[in-house]
C-alpha cells in the first residue's frame, strides 16, 4: 500500500461516515407536513370523544409554535385547541367546556 493511500483512505472513510450520519440526523429532524399534524391532532380529539371533522387549523401567532388546531363541538360550547411546535409536536392544549358526542 502506498503512503498516500494509508493517509487518505481513513480520512475518506471518516468523511463518508460523517456524511451518512448527517443525512440520517437531518431526515429524522424534519417536521411532518401540515396535513399529517392536523390529522394527528384530530385523532387525539377523537380519542377524547369528539369527531375528527370538527377540527381546523390556523397558523400560530407565538414564537416557537407552528399551528393551532381548533376542534369545536356544538358551536362554541366545547372547544379544544392544540398548539403544535415547529417540529410537529403537541406543545400545549387548552380546553373550554366538556367534549361530548356531537
Secondary structure, DSSP 8 states (H G I E B T S, - for coil): --HHHHHHHHHHHHHHHHHHHHHHHHHHT----HHHHHHHHHHHHHHTT--GGGEEEEE--STTEEEEEEEEETTTTEEEEEEEETTS-EEEEEEES-----
